[in-house]
Amino acid sequence: MPTVLEQQIHARAPGRKWRFDLIAQRLALVAILVGVWWVASLPLPHFVLPGPPLVLEALTALSASGDLWSNLGITLGRVASGFVMATLIGLPLGIVLGANRRLGEFFEPIIPVMNTVSSAIWAIFAIIWFGISNATTIFVVFMTAMPLIITNVWQGTRTVNADFIELAHTLRMPQHKVMAKIYLPTILPHFFSGARLAFGFGWRVSLVAETLGSSSGVGYRLRQAADLIQTDQVFAWTITLVVMMAALEMGVLRPLENHLFRWKKEAENS
């Protein structure tokens, strides 16, 4: 008769096999895309479509000079600053608007309008107000991420069990405890989903802001390479940014969300 440990090993084996198969599929997809890119680049001039060897050479040169890492660090710092500010303001504001129906109805038309404003427009306003500085990119990331966080948190408050709220009011629980004990645990999964979305958008809009109103960062270097028709460097910067975004999303944010809210999936499956 198999022991408990052997049963756990056999139960985990299919899951591990599925992960290895998924990784193999992703690597095969990347290989196919690189192969198609290489073949397509052969009959074209290098300044139109450089092949993988030229892009790899440019990427190696940028990495060796330190330019790659310094500008990536600058962009990441700006995105993180704008995202943290959006979280610190959007999370409590979303909870308050969701918990107070009258206040929520009063401000409800503003959030969709903020979500529809293009990042390029925020970048133009930021250049007018802050000039060519770090504040320009941080402001654009903040104004893009904050409405997304507020919207998701606001929607999360609507899933709070009304019976719990009524019971808390019956027991005369202070409002701050109602927020901490009832609202916060319910809306955290919604907040995390919105935060992942906002962080992804933050990376994208940071490029727009740095292209228009910055003298450093990945967006600025992309614009500089494009102006000098250094297409291999444009590809090198783009690939680096895509890899970093994918690594943060699949290697940090998604596993963290799965770990923090695994209890929710277990409750749904039970």
C-alpha positions in Angstrom: 0.0 0.0 0.0 1.5 3.4 -1.0 2.5 5.8 1.7 1.1 9.3 2.0 4.4 10.7 0.7 4.3 8.5 -2.4 0.7 9.5 -3.0 1.7 13.2 -2.9 4.5 12.6 -5.3 2.2 10.8 -7.8 -0.3 13.6 -7.4 2.3 16.3 -8.2 3.8 14.4 -11.1 1.1 15.3 -13.7 1.3 19.0 -12.7 5.1 19.0 -13.1 4.8 17.2 -16.5 2.2 19.8 -17.6 4.6 22.7 -16.7 7.5 21.1 -18.6 5.3 20.6 -21.6 4.2 24.2 -21.4 7.8 25.5 -21.2 8.8 23.3 -24.2 5.8 24.7 -26.2 6.8 28.3 -25.3 10.4 27.7 -26.3 9.3 26.1 -29.6 7.1 29.1 -30.3 10.0 31.5 -29.6 12.3 29.4 -31.9 9.7 29.6 -34.7 9.2 33.3 -34.4 13.0 33.9 -34.5 13.3 31.6 -37.5 10.6 33.5 -39.4 12.2 36.8 -38.4 15.6 35.6 -39.7 14.3 34.4 -43.0 12.3 37.6 -43.5 15.3 39.7 -42.8 17.6 38.0 -45.5 16.3 39.9 -48.6 15.9 43.2 -46.8 18.4 46.0 -46.0 19.7 46.0 -42.5 18.3 49.4 -41.7 14.8 48.1 -42.6 14.8 44.8 -40.9 18.0 43.6 -39.2 18.4 39.9 -38.6 18.8 38.2 -35.2 22.6 38.2 -35.4 22.8 42.0 -35.8 20.3 42.6 -33.0 22.2 40.2 -30.7 25.4 42.1 -31.5 23.8 45.4 -30.7 22.3 44.0 -27.5 25.7 42.7 -26.5 27.3 46.1 -27.1 24.7 48.0 -25.2 25.0 45.5 -22.3 28.8 45.7 -22.2 28.8 49.5 -22.2 26.4 49.6 -19.2 23.9 51.8 -21.2 21.3 49.0 -21.3 21.2 48.4 -17.5 21.4 52.1 -16.5 18.5 53.1 -18.7 16.4 50.0 -17.8 17.0 50.9 -14.1 15.9 54.5 -14.8 12.7 53.4 -16.5 11.9 50.8 -13.9 12.4 53.3 -11.1 10.0 55.7 -12.8 7.3 53.1 -13.4 7.6 51.8 -9.8 7.3 55.3 -8.4 4.2 56.1 -10.4 2.7 52.7 -9.6 3.3 53.0 -5.9 1.7 56.5 -5.8 -1.3 55.2 -7.8 -1.7 52.3 -5.3 -1.4 54.5 -2.2 -4.1 56.8 -3.5 -6.2 54.4 -5.6 -6.7 51.6 -3.0 -8.2 53.6 -0.2 -10.1 55.8 -2.6 -11.7 52.8 -4.3 -12.7 51.3 -0.9 -14.2 54.6 0.2 -16.2 55.1 -3.0 -17.4 51.6 -2.9 -18.4 51.7 0.8 -20.2 55.0 0.5 -22.9 54.6 -2.1 -23.8 58.3 -2.4 -20.2 59.4 -2.7 -19.6 56.6 -5.3 -22.6 57.7 -7.4 -21.3 61.3 -7.3 -17.8 60.5 -8.6 -18.8 57.6 -10.8 -18.8 59.5 -14.1 -15.2 60.7 -13.5 -13.4 57.3 -13.5 -14.5 56.2 -17.0 -13.4 59.5 -18.4 -10.0 59.2 -16.8 -9.6 55.6 -18.2 -10.3 56.8 -21.7 -7.8 59.7 -21.7 -4.8 58.7 -23.8 -1.4 58.5 -22.2 -0.1 60.8 -24.9 -2.4 63.5 -23.7 -1.2 63.0 -20.1 2.3 63.2 -21.4 1.7 66.5 -23.1 0.1 68.0 -19.9 3.1 66.6 -17.9 5.6 68.3 -20.2 3.8 71.6 -19.9 3.6 71.3 -16.1 6.9 69.5 -15.2 9.1 70.0 -18.3 11.8 67.4 -19.3 12.2 65.6 -16.0 11.5 62.4 -14.1 8.2 63.8 -12.8 6.8 63.8 -16.4 7.1 60.0 -16.7 6.0 59.3 -13.1 2.9 61.5 -13.6 1.9 59.8 -16.8 2.3 56.3 -15.1 0.3 57.5 -12.1 -2.6 59.0 -14.1 -2.8 55.8 -16.2 -2.6 53.3 -13.3 -4.7 55.1 -10.7 -8.1 54.9 -12.5 -7.5 51.2 -13.2 -6.8 50.4 -9.5 -9.8 52.5 -8.4 -12.1 50.7 -10.8 -11.1 47.2 -9.8 -11.2 48.0 -6.1 -14.6 49.7 -6.5 -15.9 46.6 -8.3 -14.5 44.4 -5.5 -16.4 46.3 -2.8 -19.6 45.4 -4.6 -18.9 41.7 -3.9 -18.8 42.3 -0.2 -21.5 40.3 1.6 -24.2 42.7 2.7 -25.1 40.5 5.6 -21.6 40.9 7.1 -21.9 44.7 6.8 -25.4 44.7 8.4 -24.1 42.5 11.3 -21.1 44.8 11.8 -23.4 47.8 12.0 -25.7 45.9 14.4 -22.7 45.2 16.6 -21.7 48.9 16.3 -18.3 48.0 14.9 -16.2 51.1 14.1 -16.0 52.1 10.5 -12.2 51.6 10.3 -12.6 48.0 11.6 -15.4 47.4 9.0 -13.0 48.5 6.3 -10.1 46.4 7.7 -12.0 43.2 8.7 -14.7 43.0 6.0 -13.9 45.1 2.9 -10.1 44.7 2.7 -10.0 40.9 2.6 -12.8 40.8 0.0 -11.3 43.4 -2.4 -7.7 42.3 -2.2 -8.0 39.8 -5.1 -9.7 42.4 -7.2 -7.0 45.0 -6.2 -4.2 42.6 -7.2 -5.8 41.9 -10.6 -6.1 45.6 -11.2 -2.6 46.2 -10.0 -1.1 43.7 -12.4 -3.0 45.4 -15.3 -2.0 48.8 -14.1 1.7 47.8 -13.8 1.6 46.4 -17.4 0.1 49.6 -18.7 2.6 51.6 -16.7 5.5 50.1 -18.6 3.8 50.9 -21.9 2.9 54.5 -21.1 6.3 55.1 -19.6 7.8 54.7 -23.1 5.4 57.3 -24.5 6.3 59.7 -21.7 10.1 59.1 -22.1 9.9 59.5 -25.9 8.1 62.9 -25.6 9.5 64.3 -22.4 12.7 62.8 -21.1 16.5 62.8 -21.7 17.1 59.3 -20.4 15.4 55.9 -20.1 14.4 53.2 -22.5 11.8 55.4 -24.4 14.4 58.1 -24.9 17.0 55.7 -26.2 14.4 54.1 -28.5 13.6 57.6 -30.0 17.3 58.4 -30.3 18.1 55.1 -32.1 15.1 55.6 -34.5 16.3 59.2 -35.3 19.8 57.8 -36.2 18.2 54.9 -38.2 19.9 52.4 -35.9 17.2 49.8 -36.4 19.3 47.0 -34.7 19.3 49.1 -31.5 15.6 49.7 -31.8 15.0 46.0 -31.9 17.5 45.4 -29.1 15.8 47.9 -26.7 12.4 46.5 -27.7 13.3 42.9 -27.0 14.9 43.8 -23.7 11.8 45.6 -22.6 9.5 42.8 -23.6 11.6 40.2 -21.9 11.7 42.2 -18.7 8.0 42.8 -18.7 7.3 39.1 -19.3 9.8 38.2 -16.5 8.1 40.5 -14.0 4.6 39.3 -15.0 5.2 35.6 -15.2 8.1 35.3 -12.7 7.0 37.7 -10.0 3.4 39.1 -10.2 1.5 36.0 -11.3 3.2 33.6 -8.9 2.8 36.1 -6.1 -0.9 36.4 -6.8 -1.3 32.6 -7.0 0.5 32.2 -3.7 -1.5 34.9 -1.8 -4.9 33.8 -3.1 -4.5 30.1 -3.3 -7.1 29.7 -0.6 -9.7 31.3 -2.9 -9.1 28.7 -5.6 -9.2 25.9 -3.0 -12.5 27.2 -1.7 -14.0 27.4 -5.2 -12.8 23.8 -6.0 -14.1 22.4 -2.8 
